[in-house]
Amino acid sequence: MKLFDLTGKVAIVTGSSRGIGRAIAELFAEAGAKVVISARNQEPCDEVVSAIRAKGGEAMTVTARISDQSQLENLVAKTREAWGRIDILVCNAAINPHYGSIADMNDQVFERMMTNNVLSNLWLSKLVGPEMRERREGSIIYIVSIGGLKASTVIGMYGVTKAADIALCRSLAAEWGQDGVRVNCIAPGLIVTDFARALYENPERRAAREAATPLRRLGQPEDIAGAALLLASPAGAYITGQTIVVDGGTMIV
């Protein structure tokens, strides 16, 4: 199990008050990491912190809006004040306010989505990158989507932002690999979370999606957490610049 041991590591996980982010944060804590729970609102973050502490883990809350660069700077600063370092960054928080044709989307929504889903990841990576490069060790993980790997007439713009994240990941991995910093993406399929509820809450649509998935079920947040632990831990020490698809086989059929 040493391959998956995060003892002594410090991890920031954005959007970790629920869903995929929470599952990742809780698994990291079980693996021994000190975890910063971050989202927009204090109370749900504190609930996750309490749950982690109840199991003997270490966690704290630092709220932040990912669209606000100063709040992300505070997130990183508060983490360093408390625990002295940052070893793992998981950029999970994102928005998807537009469903339907990209042609029907206005410029304001485009800019908002690009800021939240792409630019915020670059801001955070630039904030934690220097110390990781100096130590010659670190793992940065972007939670993207299979929407960034294929076309969609429903969540096309969301896919555009995730495709940009994949490209950003590859470029940073190439730039920082010589300094021991790994940058990777996880591309989930349809996961049962509040964020994706619009895609599965219709029973007929859900049944059709499950039937079209080789594993015949939708994903759960814990399915993504396992992949994140691989990429954050020594088990993933030779993986960088990659996008790991976790979709129950949807992309192979």
N, C-alpha and C positions, 0 to 999 in steps of 0.2 A: 504493500500500500504506500510505500514511500514515494512511488511515482506520482501519486495523487495527493501528496501531503503539502498543505499550504501553511504549515506552522511558521510563525514569525513574519508572514507576509501581510501587507496592508492592501486592501482592495476598495476601490470606489466603484459603485454600481449605480448608474443613473436610472431613473424610472423604476426604483426598487421597492415601492410601497405596495405593489401588487403584481400579479401575473408573472411573466417571464423574469422580470428583474428581481422580484421577490424570491422566486425559486432559485435563481442563481446565487443571490446573496446568502440565502439560508444554507445552500450546499457548500459554498465557500467557507462559511463559518463552521460547519460541521467538519470541514477538512483542516481547520485550524487557523484560518485567516481572521484578521481583524477587519471588519466590514463597515464601510460608511454607507448608510441608507440615505438615498437622496431622491426627492421628488419635489413637487411644488408646495405641498401642504404638510405641515408638521405632524398633525395627529396620526394619519395613517402610517407615516414613517416611524413614529414612536411605537406604534403597535407592532411593527416588524422587529424593531430593536428589542422590545420586551419579549417577543417570542424567541428570538435568538438567545437572549440572556437566560431565559428560563431553561434552555437546553445546555447551558454552560458555555455558550459562545460569547464573543466580544463584538459589540456593534455600537454605533452611535448615529445620530441623525444630523445631517446638514442639508437644509432645504435649498433648492436652487431651481430657477427657471432656465432651461437650457438655451433659450433665445437671448438671455442677458449675459453678456460676457463678464461683467463685473461680478455677477453672482457665481459664475463658474470659477472665477479667480478666487472668490471667498471659499468655495467648496474645497478647492485644492489647498488653500492656505490653512483652513481649519483642520483639515486632515493632517497636514504636516505638524501643526501646533500640538495636536493630540498624540500622534503616533510617530512623528519624525520622518516618515517616508511614504512613498506610494510605489507599490510593486506591480499592481494590477489595475487596469482601468477597463471597465465594461461600459460602453456607450450603448445603452438600451433604450433610453427615452426617445420618443418620436411622436409626430402628429400625423393625422390623416383626415383633414377636414373636407376633402373633395372626393366625391364618388361620381363616376360617369366620365364622359368624354373630356379629354384634355383640351379639346378645342373650345369647350364651354367654360374653361377656367380663366379667371382674370389674373392680371399681373401681380396683384397684391397677394393672392393666395399662393401663387408660384414662389414669390420671394419669401413668404412666411414659411413655406414648407422647406425650401432650400436652406434657410437659416436654421430652423429647428433640427432638421434631419441630417444635414451635411456640415454646414459651417460650425455648428456647435461641436461636432466630433473633431474637427480640425482644431478648434480652440482648445479643447480639453487635451488633445494629443500633444499640442505644442506646450501646454502647461506642465505636463508630467514627463514629456520626452527627455528633457535635458538631464534630470536626475537619473532616469533609467539608463541613459547613454553613458553617463559618468560612472555608474556602477557596473555597466556592461551586462545588464540583466533587466528584463521587464516584459510584460505581456499586455498588449492592448487588443481589445476585442470589440468589434462593431456587430451589433445585432441588426442584420439586414432583413432580407425576405426573398423568397423565390420570385416575388414580383420584380425584383431587380435583374432576373435572369430570363424572363419571358414577357411576352406582351399581355396586356390586360385592357379590356374595354371598360372595366369597373374601377380599378385602382391604378390606372396608368401613371398618374403623376407620382403616387407613392413609389411605384416601381422606378421611376426616373431618379428619385432621390436615393433609393437604395442602390441603383446601378452606379451612381456617383460615389457612394460610400465604398463600394467594392473597388472602384478605380483608385480612390484615395488610399485605401488599405494597401493595395499593391505597390503604389508609389512610395508610401512611407516605409513599407517593409523593405523595399529595395534601398532606400536612403539610409535607414537606421540598422539594417541587418548587420553591418560591419561592426556596430557598437553593441551587439548582443540583444537588441530590442526586437521582439516579435510582434507583428501586427497581423491579425486575422479577422475573418468575418464568419458568422454563423447565419445561414439563410433558412429560417423556419418556413414550413408550409403553414397550413391553417391550424392555428393553435387555439384551444378553448380559453380565451381570455375576454375581459370586458372590451379591450381595445378592438378585437376582431368580431365582436358580437354581431354586427350587421351582416357578416358574411356567412353566419351559420345559424342564426336564431330562427329562420324559417325551417320547419321540420323537413319539408320536401327537399329544399336546397341542401340541407345537411345530409340527408340520406343519399342524395345523388353524389355529393362530394365523397362521402365515406365509401360508396360503391366504386368510385373511380380511383380510390387510393389502394395500392396493393396490400397494405396492412389493415385495410378495412376499418379504420378509425381515424378520428381527428387527433391531433397532437395535444399533449398536456404540457404545461410549463416545465415540469420536471424533465421532459424529454430534451429540452434545450439546455437545461442546467448541466446535464451530464457532459454535453459537448463543450460547454464553457469551462468546466473543471479540467477537461483534457487540455484545452488550449492555455489555461492559466498555470498549469502545474508542470513539474519536470517531465511528465508523460508526453507533453507536447513540445519538448525542447527543440525539436528539429522541424517544426512546422511553422512556416511564416509566409505571408502573402496569399494565403489560401481562403477559399470560401467553402465551408463545410455545409452541405445541404442536409437539413434534418426535416424531412417532409413525408415520412411513411412510404416513400417510393413514388410520390406523385410525378416527379420530373422524369421518371424513366418510362412512362407509358404515354 
